[in-house]
Amino acid sequence: MKFIHKIHLWLSVPFGAIITLVCFSGAMLVFEPEITRWIRSDVYHVSSRQTDPIEMGRLMETVKATLPDSVSITGVTVFNDKDRTYQVNLSKPRRASIFIDQYSGRITGKSERIAFFSTMFKMHRWLLDNANPHGNGIKTGKMLVGISTLVFVIALLTGVAIWWPRARKNLRRNLTVPFKNGWKGLWKGLHVAGGMYALIVLLAMSLTGLTWSFGWYRSAFYKVCGVEYSSANPHAGTKHEKTGISRNASSYSDQHGGNRHSIKPGHRTIQEKIQRDSEFCRWQQVYNELARQNPCADRITIGRDEASVTLGVNGNTRAADRYEIDRHSGKISNVIKYADSADADKLRGWIYSIHTGNLGGMTTRILWFLGALIGASLPLTGYYIWVRHLKNKKHPNTLLKQPNVAAWWSNNSSTMPPHSVVMPHSAYPSFRLSHSGWAGSSATRASSRLMPRASANFKP
């Protein structure tokens, strides 16, 4: 048991601060999509909802007119919520997209992270390391996050090994946070009971998060799950899964005067010949067919040769049916249902859903948020307990250095039999008798091991 204690302590002490930063930043990212859409509602929501949206090909031509020649449109995502603007996915920068109001034809803005969430994400993944995370070579921040997460898993498991032998006789007491025993009792209760309550959530987040940190772990994780691992961009998702908040988008509408190309319903600002020959001329046809077949789909993404229908079910939130389409005729040539997808694609979606807490909707996200906050507090409470232990070990006779107590003890300790000490109330007024022995000030409790247990006939 002492060996497990040492592992728990000496692995946690050097990496505890990093674990706190990673857990806290992860908690801040749980509700990022909702907060971002609320703050930037003018970008993500239409100004006024009308009967029918503008034809998709005309909208894409409007967006294309604002882009430089080096950037192209890779797809458009239509959400089930009709008040959400269309999201137009771009070829570059990575995961870039802009939004357009499908009723007015007005480009509402680009997809970008709010500065606070951008900092939290970089903290969570790379400890604010400025090195290119997608390039080659060793990334210091990414490596430290991975090592700290691995240490966190070991600390959680060793913590259970230390806790269980003591807790099994009085499980209820060891799962309660005491609020009446001073700061020491409170912090220790938060460390022990809080860690047990959040154990499953923290292990789920850590074990899935490690797949982003180490290639060897990712391969082993897939192998344990019975899935053949593919090293080609394992966590990037498909090219049609660019519906989230982009991390490095550029403001094309601002730089190229996006609103000048707005389309007003009933006005033909784009020539009919361009519409007929446009690469987007069949997108509306494909969308109408998929929307008819999947009326409850969370979102539908249309691309040049492919389309996807995200099912929006609990569990794997990235579960989607894939369709191959003929860009010239707009007909669907092949369908790959989610049930028939590759096992690696399914597992990839499950890893993301479990790590972010999306697998059970809002309920699990709230649990993941609270669990991440508890995970951030565990190193802090652990540091507090460890420092208190070092101080008590350095000054073990704090109580006996009190003048009254030292004099009384020297005069009476030799004549009193064990477990029957009767100490006058005047010797140390803060003493009182409790069910568990001597209780009183923090100094008294810290040194209570030096005093024999009070007898039942003690009357203060």
C-alpha positions as CSV (number, residue, x, y, z in Angstrom):
1,M,0.0,0.0,0.0
2,K,2.9,2.4,0.7
3,F,4.2,1.8,-2.8
4,I,0.8,2.7,-4.3
5,H,0.8,5.8,-2.1
6,K,4.1,6.9,-3.5
7,I,3.1,6.3,-7.1
8,H,-0.1,8.3,-6.5
9,L,1.9,11.2,-4.9
10,W,5.0,11.4,-7.0
11,L,3.3,11.1,-10.3
12,S,0.6,13.7,-9.4
13,V,2.9,16.4,-7.9
14,P,4.9,17.3,-11.0
15,F,1.9,17.0,-13.5
16,G,-0.9,18.2,-11.3
17,A,-0.9,21.8,-12.5
18,I,-1.1,20.7,-16.2
19,I,-3.9,18.3,-15.3
20,T,-5.8,21.2,-13.8
21,L,-5.3,23.4,-16.9
22,V,-6.4,20.6,-19.3
23,C,-9.5,19.7,-17.3
24,F,-10.6,23.3,-16.8
25,S,-10.1,24.2,-20.4
26,G,-12.1,21.1,-21.4
27,A,-14.9,22.1,-19.2
28,M,-15.0,25.5,-20.8
29,L,-15.4,24.0,-24.2
30,V,-18.5,21.8,-23.4
31,F,-21.1,24.5,-24.2
32,E,-19.0,26.4,-26.8
33,P,-21.4,25.8,-29.7
34,E,-24.5,27.2,-27.8
35,I,-22.6,30.1,-26.4
36,T,-21.1,31.0,-29.7
37,R,-24.4,30.9,-31.5
38,W,-26.0,33.0,-28.8
39,I,-23.3,35.7,-28.9
40,R,-23.1,35.8,-32.7
41,S,-26.7,35.2,-33.4
42,D,-26.6,37.6,-36.4
43,V,-24.2,35.2,-38.1
44,Y,-25.8,31.9,-37.3
45,H,-29.4,32.8,-37.6
46,V,-31.5,34.4,-40.4
47,S,-32.8,37.9,-39.9
48,S,-36.3,37.1,-41.0
49,R,-37.8,33.8,-42.0
50,Q,-39.8,33.8,-45.2
51,T,-41.8,31.1,-47.1
52,D,-39.2,29.7,-49.4
53,P,-35.4,30.1,-49.5
54,I,-33.5,31.2,-52.5
55,E,-32.4,28.4,-54.8
56,M,-29.2,26.9,-53.6
57,G,-27.3,27.3,-56.9
58,R,-27.8,31.0,-56.8
59,L,-26.7,31.2,-53.2
60,M,-23.5,29.3,-54.0
61,E,-22.7,31.6,-57.0
62,T,-23.1,34.6,-54.7
63,V,-20.6,33.1,-52.2
64,K,-18.2,32.1,-55.0
65,A,-18.1,35.7,-56.4
66,T,-16.6,36.8,-53.1
67,L,-13.8,34.2,-53.0
68,P,-10.3,34.5,-54.4
69,D,-9.4,32.1,-57.3
70,S,-7.4,29.9,-54.9
71,V,-10.4,29.1,-52.7
72,S,-13.3,27.0,-53.8
73,I,-16.6,25.8,-52.3
74,T,-16.5,22.2,-51.2
75,G,-20.1,21.9,-49.9
76,V,-23.0,23.4,-48.1
77,T,-24.7,22.3,-44.9
78,V,-28.4,22.9,-44.3
79,F,-29.6,22.5,-40.7
80,N,-32.9,21.1,-39.6
81,D,-33.6,24.3,-37.8
82,K,-34.9,26.6,-40.5
83,D,-33.8,29.7,-38.6
84,R,-30.2,28.7,-39.0
85,T,-28.3,30.1,-41.9
86,Y,-26.7,27.9,-44.5
87,Q,-23.1,27.0,-43.8
88,V,-20.8,27.1,-46.9
89,N,-17.7,25.0,-46.5
90,L,-14.5,26.2,-48.2
91,S,-11.4,24.4,-49.5
92,K,-9.0,26.5,-47.3
93,P,-8.0,27.6,-44.8
94,R,-8.5,24.4,-42.8
95,R,-12.1,23.9,-41.8
96,A,-13.0,27.4,-43.1
97,S,-16.6,28.2,-43.8
98,I,-18.9,31.2,-44.1
99,F,-22.7,31.7,-43.6
100,I,-25.3,33.0,-45.9
101,D,-28.9,33.9,-45.2
102,Q,-31.0,31.7,-47.5
103,Y,-33.9,34.0,-47.5
104,S,-32.2,37.3,-48.3
105,G,-29.0,36.1,-50.0
106,R,-26.9,38.1,-47.6
107,I,-23.6,36.7,-46.4
108,T,-23.8,37.0,-42.6
109,G,-20.2,36.4,-41.7
110,K,-17.4,33.8,-41.3
111,S,-17.1,30.9,-39.0
112,E,-14.6,31.5,-36.3
113,R,-14.0,30.8,-32.7
114,I,-14.5,33.4,-30.0
115,A,-11.1,34.5,-28.6
116,F,-11.8,32.9,-25.2
117,F,-12.8,29.5,-26.7
118,S,-9.8,29.7,-29.1
119,T,-7.5,30.1,-26.1
120,M,-9.2,27.3,-24.2
121,F,-8.9,24.9,-27.1
122,K,-5.2,25.6,-27.6
123,M,-4.7,25.2,-23.9
124,H,-6.7,21.9,-23.9
125,R,-4.8,20.4,-26.8
126,W,-1.4,22.0,-26.9
127,L,-0.9,24.1,-23.7
128,L,-0.8,27.2,-25.9
129,D,2.2,25.8,-27.8
130,N,2.7,27.9,-30.9
131,A,4.2,25.0,-33.0
132,N,2.1,23.8,-35.9
133,P,0.1,20.9,-34.4
134,H,-0.5,19.4,-37.8
135,G,3.1,19.4,-38.9
136,N,5.8,16.9,-38.5
137,G,8.2,16.6,-35.5
138,I,7.7,16.6,-31.8
139,K,5.2,19.1,-30.3
140,T,6.2,19.9,-26.8
141,G,2.7,21.1,-25.7
142,K,0.9,18.2,-27.2
143,M,3.4,15.8,-25.7
144,L,3.0,17.3,-22.2
145,V,-0.8,17.1,-22.5
146,G,-0.6,13.4,-23.5
147,I,1.8,12.5,-20.7
148,S,-0.2,14.4,-18.1
149,T,-3.4,12.7,-19.2
150,L,-1.7,9.3,-18.9
151,V,-0.5,10.2,-15.5
152,F,-4.0,11.3,-14.6
153,V,-5.4,7.9,-15.5
154,I,-2.8,6.2,-13.2
155,A,-3.5,8.7,-10.4
156,L,-7.2,7.9,-10.6
157,L,-6.7,4.2,-10.5
158,T,-4.2,4.3,-7.6
159,G,-6.5,6.7,-5.8
160,V,-9.2,4.0,-6.0
161,A,-6.7,1.4,-4.7
162,I,-5.9,3.7,-1.7
163,W,-9.5,4.6,-1.0
164,W,-11.3,1.3,-1.2
165,P,-9.7,-0.6,1.8
166,R,-10.6,2.3,4.1
167,A,-14.0,3.0,2.6
168,R,-15.6,-0.4,2.3
169,K,-16.4,-0.6,6.1
170,N,-18.2,2.8,6.0
171,L,-18.9,3.6,2.4
172,R,-21.5,6.3,3.1
173,R,-19.2,8.3,5.3
174,N,-16.3,8.1,2.7
175,L,-18.6,9.4,0.0
176,T,-19.7,12.5,1.9
177,V,-18.0,15.9,1.8
178,P,-17.9,17.2,5.4
179,F,-18.6,20.9,5.8
180,K,-18.3,21.1,9.6
181,N,-14.7,20.0,10.1
182,G,-12.9,23.1,8.9
183,W,-11.0,23.7,5.7
184,K,-8.9,20.6,6.1
185,G,-11.9,18.3,6.3
186,L,-13.6,20.1,3.4
187,W,-10.6,19.9,1.0
188,K,-10.0,16.3,1.9
189,G,-13.6,15.4,1.3
190,L,-13.6,17.2,-2.0
191,H,-10.5,15.3,-3.0
192,V,-11.7,11.9,-1.9
193,A,-15.5,11.9,-2.4
194,G,-15.4,14.2,-5.4
195,G,-12.8,12.0,-7.1
196,M,-15.0,9.0,-6.6
197,Y,-18.2,10.6,-7.9
198,A,-16.4,11.8,-11.1
199,L,-14.3,8.7,-11.6
200,I,-16.1,7.2,-14.5
201,V,-16.5,10.4,-16.4
202,L,-12.9,11.4,-15.9
203,L,-11.7,7.9,-17.0
204,A,-13.9,8.1,-20.1
205,M,-12.6,11.5,-21.1
206,S,-9.0,10.6,-20.4
207,L,-8.9,7.2,-22.2
208,T,-10.6,8.7,-25.3
209,G,-8.6,11.9,-25.2
210,L,-5.3,9.9,-25.4
211,T,-6.1,8.8,-28.9
212,W,-5.3,12.4,-30.1
213,S,-2.0,12.4,-28.3
214,F,-0.1,9.2,-29.1
215,G,-0.2,7.1,-32.3
216,W,0.8,4.0,-30.4
217,Y,-2.0,4.4,-28.0
218,R,-4.5,5.1,-30.8
219,S,-3.4,1.9,-32.6
220,A,-3.7,-0.1,-29.3
221,F,-7.1,1.4,-28.5
222,Y,-8.5,0.5,-31.9
223,K,-7.0,-3.0,-31.6
224,V,-8.6,-3.5,-28.2
225,C,-12.0,-2.5,-29.6
226,G,-11.5,-5.0,-32.4
227,V,-11.2,-2.4,-35.2
228,E,-8.5,-2.2,-37.8
229,Y,-6.8,1.2,-37.5
230,S,-6.2,3.4,-40.5
231,S,-3.4,5.9,-40.1
232,A,-4.8,8.3,-42.7
233,N,-6.1,11.4,-40.9
234,P,-7.8,9.4,-38.1
235,H,-9.6,12.2,-36.4
236,A,-10.3,14.6,-39.2
237,G,-13.6,13.1,-40.2
238,T,-14.9,13.2,-43.7
239,K,-14.8,16.3,-45.9
240,H,-18.5,16.9,-45.3
241,E,-18.1,17.0,-41.5
242,K,-17.1,20.6,-41.5
243,T,-20.2,21.9,-39.8
244,G,-18.7,22.9,-36.5
245,I,-17.0,26.1,-35.5
246,S,-14.0,26.7,-37.8
247,R,-10.7,27.3,-36.0
248,N,-8.8,29.4,-38.6
249,A,-11.3,30.9,-41.0
250,S,-10.6,34.1,-42.9
251,S,-13.2,36.9,-43.4
252,Y,-13.9,36.5,-47.1
253,S,-17.2,38.5,-46.9
254,D,-15.4,41.4,-45.2
255,Q,-12.4,41.4,-47.4
256,H,-14.3,41.1,-50.7
257,G,-17.4,43.1,-50.0
258,G,-19.7,40.1,-49.5
259,N,-22.9,42.2,-49.0
260,R,-22.5,43.8,-52.4
261,H,-23.4,40.4,-53.9
262,S,-26.6,39.9,-51.9
263,I,-29.6,38.5,-53.8
264,K,-33.0,40.0,-53.2
265,P,-35.9,37.5,-53.7
266,G,-37.5,38.1,-57.1
267,H,-34.4,39.8,-58.6
268,R,-32.2,38.1,-61.2
269,T,-28.7,39.5,-60.4
270,I,-26.9,36.4,-61.9
271,Q,-27.3,35.6,-65.5
272,E,-29.5,32.6,-66.5
273,K,-26.7,31.0,-68.6
274,I,-24.4,31.0,-65.6
275,Q,-27.1,29.3,-63.5
276,R,-27.6,26.6,-66.2
277,D,-23.9,25.9,-66.5
278,S,-23.1,26.3,-62.8
279,E,-21.4,23.4,-60.9
280,F,-24.0,23.9,-58.2
281,C,-27.1,23.7,-60.4
282,R,-28.0,20.2,-59.2
283,W,-27.4,20.8,-55.5
284,Q,-31.0,22.0,-54.8
285,Q,-32.4,18.9,-56.5
286,V,-30.2,16.6,-54.4
287,Y,-31.1,18.4,-51.2
288,N,-34.8,18.3,-51.9
289,E,-34.7,14.5,-52.5
290,L,-32.6,13.8,-49.3
291,A,-34.8,16.1,-47.2
292,R,-37.9,14.2,-48.4
293,Q,-36.3,10.9,-47.5
294,N,-34.9,12.1,-44.1
295,P,-37.3,14.7,-42.7
296,C,-35.9,14.4,-39.2
297,A,-32.2,14.6,-40.1
298,D,-30.1,16.9,-37.9
299,R,-28.4,18.4,-41.0
300,I,-27.7,17.6,-44.6
301,T,-24.5,18.4,-46.4
302,I,-24.3,18.5,-50.2
303,G,-21.0,18.4,-52.1
304,R,-19.8,18.0,-55.7
305,D,-20.0,14.2,-55.8
306,E,-21.1,13.2,-52.4
307,A,-23.7,14.1,-49.8
308,S,-24.2,13.1,-46.2
309,V,-27.2,13.0,-43.9
310,T,-26.3,13.4,-40.2
311,L,-28.8,11.4,-38.2
312,G,-28.6,13.4,-35.0
313,V,-29.3,10.4,-32.7
314,N,-27.9,9.9,-29.2
315,G,-24.7,7.9,-29.0
316,N,-22.5,8.5,-32.0
317,T,-23.5,12.1,-32.8
318,R,-21.4,11.8,-36.0
319,A,-23.5,8.9,-37.4
320,A,-24.4,9.7,-40.9
321,D,-25.6,8.1,-44.1
322,R,-23.5,8.7,-47.2
323,Y,-24.7,9.2,-50.8
324,E,-22.8,9.3,-54.1
325,I,-24.4,11.6,-56.6
326,D,-24.0,12.3,-60.3
327,R,-23.0,16.0,-60.5
328,H,-24.5,16.3,-64.0
329,S,-27.9,14.7,-63.5
330,G,-28.2,15.1,-59.8
331,K,-29.3,11.5,-59.3
332,I,-28.2,9.4,-56.4
333,S,-26.0,6.6,-57.7
334,N,-25.1,4.8,-54.4
335,V,-26.1,4.8,-50.7
336,I,-23.9,3.8,-47.8
337,K,-26.0,3.6,-44.7
338,Y,-24.4,4.2,-41.3
339,A,-25.0,0.6,-40.3
340,D,-22.9,-0.5,-43.2
341,S,-20.1,2.1,-42.6
342,A,-16.5,1.0,-41.8
343,D,-16.0,0.0,-38.2
344,A,-13.1,2.5,-38.0
345,D,-15.5,5.4,-39.0
346,K,-18.0,4.3,-36.4
347,L,-15.4,4.0,-33.6
348,R,-14.0,7.4,-34.5
349,G,-17.4,9.0,-34.0
350,W,-17.9,7.2,-30.7
351,I,-14.6,8.4,-29.4
352,Y,-15.5,12.0,-30.2
353,S,-19.0,11.7,-28.7
354,I,-17.7,10.1,-25.5
355,H,-14.8,12.5,-25.1
356,T,-17.0,15.6,-25.5
357,G,-20.0,14.2,-23.6
358,N,-22.4,14.4,-26.6
359,L,-23.4,10.8,-26.5
360,G,-26.5,11.4,-24.2
361,G,-27.5,14.9,-25.2
362,M,-27.7,17.7,-22.7
363,T,-27.8,15.4,-19.7
364,T,-24.4,13.9,-20.3
365,R,-22.9,17.2,-21.3
366,I,-23.8,18.7,-18.0
367,L,-22.3,15.7,-16.2
368,W,-19.2,16.0,-18.3
369,F,-18.9,19.7,-17.5
370,L,-19.2,19.0,-13.8
371,G,-16.8,16.1,-14.0
372,A,-14.2,18.1,-15.8
373,L,-14.4,20.8,-13.1
374,I,-14.0,18.2,-10.4
375,G,-11.0,16.8,-12.3
376,A,-9.5,20.3,-12.4
377,S,-9.9,20.6,-8.6
378,L,-8.4,17.2,-7.7
379,P,-4.7,18.3,-8.1
380,L,-5.4,21.5,-6.2
381,T,-7.0,19.7,-3.2
382,G,-4.3,17.1,-3.4
383,Y,-1.6,19.8,-3.2
384,Y,-3.4,21.2,-0.1
385,I,-3.5,17.9,1.6
386,W,0.2,17.2,0.8
387,V,1.4,20.6,2.0
388,R,-0.6,20.2,5.3
389,H,1.0,16.8,5.7
390,L,4.5,18.2,5.2
391,K,3.9,20.9,7.8
392,N,2.5,18.5,10.4
393,K,5.4,16.2,9.8
394,K,7.9,19.1,10.2
395,H,6.2,20.4,13.4
396,P,4.7,17.3,15.1
397,N,4.7,18.8,18.7
398,T,2.7,21.9,18.0
399,L,0.1,21.1,20.6
400,L,2.6,20.3,23.4
401,K,4.4,23.6,22.8
402,Q,1.3,25.3,24.2
403,P,2.4,26.5,27.8
404,N,-0.7,25.2,29.7
405,V,-0.8,21.9,27.9
406,A,2.9,21.3,28.2
407,A,2.9,21.9,32.0
408,W,-0.2,19.8,32.6
409,W,1.2,16.9,30.4
410,S,4.5,16.8,32.2
411,N,2.8,16.7,35.6
412,N,0.1,14.1,34.9
413,S,1.0,12.0,31.9
414,S,3.2,9.6,33.8
415,T,0.6,8.8,36.5
416,M,-2.4,8.4,34.2
417,P,-3.2,5.0,32.8
418,P,-3.7,4.7,29.0
419,H,-7.0,5.7,27.5
420,S,-8.2,7.4,30.7
421,V,-6.7,10.8,30.5
422,V,-8.7,13.5,32.2
423,M,-7.4,16.9,31.3
424,P,-8.8,20.0,33.1
425,H,-10.7,22.4,30.9
426,S,-8.3,25.2,32.0
427,A,-5.3,23.5,30.5
428,Y,-6.6,23.9,26.9
429,P,-10.0,25.6,26.7
430,S,-10.6,24.6,23.1
431,F,-10.8,20.9,24.0
432,R,-14.1,19.2,23.8
433,L,-15.2,15.6,23.7
434,S,-16.7,14.3,20.4
435,H,-17.8,10.9,19.2
436,S,-14.5,10.3,17.5
437,G,-12.2,11.6,20.4
438,W,-10.6,14.9,21.0
439,A,-11.9,17.8,18.8
440,G,-11.2,21.5,18.8
441,S,-9.0,23.9,16.9
442,S,-7.1,22.9,13.8
443,A,-3.9,22.7,15.9
444,T,-5.6,20.4,18.4
445,R,-6.9,18.1,15.7
446,A,-3.6,18.0,13.9
447,S,-1.9,16.8,17.1
448,S,-4.7,14.6,18.5
449,R,-2.7,11.5,17.7
450,L,-0.3,12.5,20.5
451,M,-3.1,12.5,23.2
452,P,-4.7,9.3,24.5
453,R,-8.3,8.9,23.8
454,A,-10.6,10.6,26.4
455,S,-12.4,8.5,28.9
456,A,-16.2,8.5,29.1
457,N,-16.1,10.1,32.6
458,F,-14.4,13.2,31.3
459,K,-16.5,16.3,32.2
460,P,-15.2,19.6,30.8
